[in-house]
Amino acid sequence: MARKVAVIGGGIIGATAAFYLSFLDSNHQLAITLFDDGTGQATKAASGIISPWLSKRRNKRWYALAKDGAAFYSKLVADAQLGSDAYQQTGTIVTRRAKDALEALYQEAQIKVAHTPAMQAVQMLSSQEVAQRLPFLTNPPAGIFVKGGAKIDGAVFIDHLLSRAQQNGVTLKRQRVTFDARGAIETTDGPELFENVIVATGTWMKGTLEPLNYLVKVRPQKGQLIDLTVSEHQRAGLPVLMPESLSDMIPFDGGKLVVGATHENDGGFDLQATSAAEATLLGNAKTFAKRLSANQITGVRVGTRAYTDDFAPFFGHLPNNPNILLGGGLGSSGLTTGPIIGYLLAKSIVDHQLGDWQRYTKSVSQYVI
Ligand SMILES: Cc1cc2nc3c(=O)[nH]c(=O)nc-3n(C[C@H](O)[C@H](O)[C@H](O)COP(=O)(O)OP(=O)(O)OC[C@H]3O[C@@H](n4cnc5c(N)ncnc54)[C@H](O)[C@@H]3O)c2cc1C
């Protein structure tokens, strides 16, 4: 009899986990079901930047996870045979206003690139060189180009991963589910018991684990971004701009430009797009792209990020229950850290072995009590 495995949540962690459960299960010993509600999903609303190396964050575990997470994309893209509509390694440009800050960052980048193959190469760019690479900019600051930086379209990425998983036999159920007190999953067809469960419900993990009497210490943060159409960058494969203290600008092929994102702690689970956020994001973008105007905005996307008290992601098994695995608290860099978490959780189920993940995460009991 096949071992029954459930994944709850179909964002970047859950979709990657479902894909790898099916991909690694070469002897077809697992019967895998993914439950996803979809509402508020951070992955679909995300800007899409995969470039953690020059972040100002100094948390060592986070950096190890983000660094390996960025490098992990090449394996995932090959294993799932994803195309350039889902993932593109076009490079990222990280800017600093002050000359000495830019010099310091360049030195840091040179040290890191020497032992980080995924960064590929780094190069100092003058303001003119930045404008040459991003033709819709009018007066950009100087910056550092990181060749290995990448971007994904979160919605397309998830759709492709889930269809690969379904081709491999995963059952996808678009519904919100809960645990009952004995650990069965309450589905629309009644309660169902699974031998292993991966819980990847983002900011909603608190509600998911409540019936099992666990308290999950994550809080929601609202994030909004704008999509624009820009005629100046029909050229394919443009790099991402990551300006200091302003909104990131992510050009996609075909003239789509994404500008984001807001970090609204007061917004919580609210999914309403606001004109204030739209105006702020457009204003930020116009700092370096004066020709942009409100009538180029084609849409506003809203999602909910999950934060822990120490802003660190966590994953591992539920305290006192090795059959339920969790991954969450990904905050603002979850597209970067999510896939490797999904892979490690899936692999541990296929291998019947919990991994030693201390270099990436504190114990889950720090976040779930
Ligand atoms: C505006 C914005 C911009 C961002 N930009 C970037 C970026 O550029 N780079 C980067 O690395 N990260 C970025 N992030 C962060 C990243 O998107 C998130 O950290 C990551 O997507 C979280 O993934 P997840 O799988 O944990 O959760 P989610 O993507 O939120 O997925 C959780 C899923 O679980 C479902 N669910 C919840 N409860 C249940 C239930 N009971 N039953 C069934 N389904 C349930 C939800 O509906 C949802 O579909 C951004 C986030 C936002 C909001």
The ligand as an SDF file (V2000), in Angstrom:
LIG
                    3D

 53 58  0  0  0  0  0  0  0  0999 V2000
    4.6650   41.9870   -2.3190 C   0  0  0  0  0  0  0  0  0  0  0  0
    5.6830   40.9190   -2.0230 C   0  0  0  0  0  0  0  0  0  0  0  0
    6.9280   40.9480   -2.6760 C   0  0  0  0  0  0  0  0  0  0  0  0
    7.8770   39.9350   -2.4190 C   0  0  0  0  0  0  0  0  0  0  0  0
    9.0530   39.9410   -3.1370 N   0  0  0  0  0  0  0  0  0  0  0  0
    9.9600   38.9420   -2.9430 C   0  0  0  0  0  0  0  0  0  0  0  0
   11.1530   38.8870   -3.7150 C   0  0  0  0  0  0  0  0  0  0  0  0
   11.3730   39.7210   -4.6060 O   0  0  0  0  0  0  0  0  0  0  0  0
   12.0640   37.9010   -3.4590 N   0  0  0  0  0  0  0  0  0  0  0  0
   11.8480   36.9610   -2.5030 C   0  0  0  0  0  0  0  0  0  0  0  0
   12.7240   36.0810   -2.2960 O   0  0  0  0  0  0  0  0  0  0  0  0
   10.7020   36.9600   -1.7680 N   0  0  0  0  0  0  0  0  0  0  0  0
    9.7620   37.9240   -1.9610 C   0  0  0  0  0  0  0  0  0  0  0  0
    8.6040   37.9680   -1.2260 N   0  0  0  0  0  0  0  0  0  0  0  0
    8.4210   36.9660   -0.1620 C   0  0  0  0  0  0  0  0  0  0  0  0
    7.8890   35.6480   -0.6950 C   0  0  0  0  0  0  0  0  0  0  0  0
    6.8940   35.8860   -1.6640 O   0  0  0  0  0  0  0  0  0  0  0  0
    7.2790   34.8300    0.4570 C   0  0  0  0  0  0  0  0  0  0  0  0
    8.1490   34.7750    1.5620 O   0  0  0  0  0  0  0  0  0  0  0  0
    7.0200   33.3880    0.0070 C   0  0  0  0  0  0  0  0  0  0  0  0
    6.3460   33.3940   -1.2380 O   0  0  0  0  0  0  0  0  0  0  0  0
    6.1950   32.6210    1.0450 C   0  0  0  0  0  0  0  0  0  0  0  0
    5.9580   31.3400    0.5500 O   0  0  0  0  0  0  0  0  0  0  0  0
    5.1270   30.2810    1.3880 P   0  0  0  0  0  0  0  0  0  0  0  0
    5.0660   29.0530    0.5450 O   0  0  0  0  0  0  0  0  0  0  0  0
    5.6840   30.1580    2.7740 O   0  0  0  0  0  0  0  0  0  0  0  0
    3.6740   30.9260    1.5870 O   0  0  0  0  0  0  0  0  0  0  0  0
    2.5760   31.4460    0.5430 P   0  0  0  0  0  0  0  0  0  0  0  0
    3.1630   31.7500   -0.7800 O   0  0  0  0  0  0  0  0  0  0  0  0
    1.8180   32.5300    1.2270 O   0  0  0  0  0  0  0  0  0  0  0  0
    1.6400   30.1750    0.3540 O   0  0  0  0  0  0  0  0  0  0  0  0
    0.8430   29.6630    1.3780 C   0  0  0  0  0  0  0  0  0  0  0  0
   -0.3740   29.0100    0.7220 C   0  0  0  0  0  0  0  0  0  0  0  0
   -1.0810   28.2500    1.7020 O   0  0  0  0  0  0  0  0  0  0  0  0
   -2.4830   28.4390    1.4790 C   0  0  0  0  0  0  0  0  0  0  0  0
   -3.1850   28.0940    2.7040 N   0  0  0  0  0  0  0  0  0  0  0  0
   -3.1500   28.7230    3.9070 C   0  0  0  0  0  0  0  0  0  0  0  0
   -3.8960   28.0650    4.8120 N   0  0  0  0  0  0  0  0  0  0  0  0
   -4.4130   26.9850    4.1740 C   0  0  0  0  0  0  0  0  0  0  0  0
   -5.2700   25.9110    4.5840 C   0  0  0  0  0  0  0  0  0  0  0  0
   -5.7020   25.8180    5.8340 N   0  0  0  0  0  0  0  0  0  0  0  0
   -5.6320   24.9880    3.6680 N   0  0  0  0  0  0  0  0  0  0  0  0
   -5.1700   25.0560    2.3840 C   0  0  0  0  0  0  0  0  0  0  0  0
   -4.3540   26.0580    1.9480 N   0  0  0  0  0  0  0  0  0  0  0  0
   -3.9710   26.9990    2.8390 C   0  0  0  0  0  0  0  0  0  0  0  0
   -2.5610   29.9170    1.1180 C   0  0  0  0  0  0  0  0  0  0  0  0
   -3.7780   30.2370    0.5090 O   0  0  0  0  0  0  0  0  0  0  0  0
   -1.3670   30.0260    0.1690 C   0  0  0  0  0  0  0  0  0  0  0  0
   -1.7470   29.6510   -1.1410 O   0  0  0  0  0  0  0  0  0  0  0  0
    7.6100   38.9250   -1.4650 C   0  0  0  0  0  0  0  0  0  0  0  0
    6.3710   38.8980   -0.8200 C   0  0  0  0  0  0  0  0  0  0  0  0
    5.3990   39.8750   -1.1080 C   0  0  0  0  0  0  0  0  0  0  0  0
    4.0670   39.7930   -0.4300 C   0  0  0  0  0  0  0  0  0  0  0  0
  1  2  1  0
  2  3  1  0
  2 52  2  0
  3  4  2  0
  4  5  1  0
  4 50  1  0
  5  6  2  0
  6  7  1  0
  6 13  1  0
  7  8  2  0
  7  9  1  0
  9 10  1  0
 10 11  2  0
 10 12  1  0
 12 13  2  0
 13 14  1  0
 14 15  1  0
 14 50  1  0
 15 16  1  0
 16 17  1  0
 16 18  1  0
 18 19  1  0
 18 20  1  0
 20 21  1  0
 20 22  1  0
 22 23  1  0
 23 24  1  0
 24 25  2  0
 24 26  1  0
 24 27  1  0
 27 28  1  0
 28 29  2  0
 28 30  1  0
 28 31  1  0
 31 32  1  0
 32 33  1  0
 33 34  1  0
 33 48  1  0
 34 35  1  0
 35 36  1  0
 35 46  1  0
 36 37  1  0
 36 45  1  0
 37 38  2  0
 38 39  1  0
 39 40  1  0
 39 45  2  0
 40 41  1  0
 40 42  2  0
 42 43  1  0
 43 44  2  0
 44 45  1  0
 46 47  1  0
 46 48  1  0
 48 49  1  0
 50 51  2  0
 51 52  1  0
 52 53  1  0
M  END
$$$$
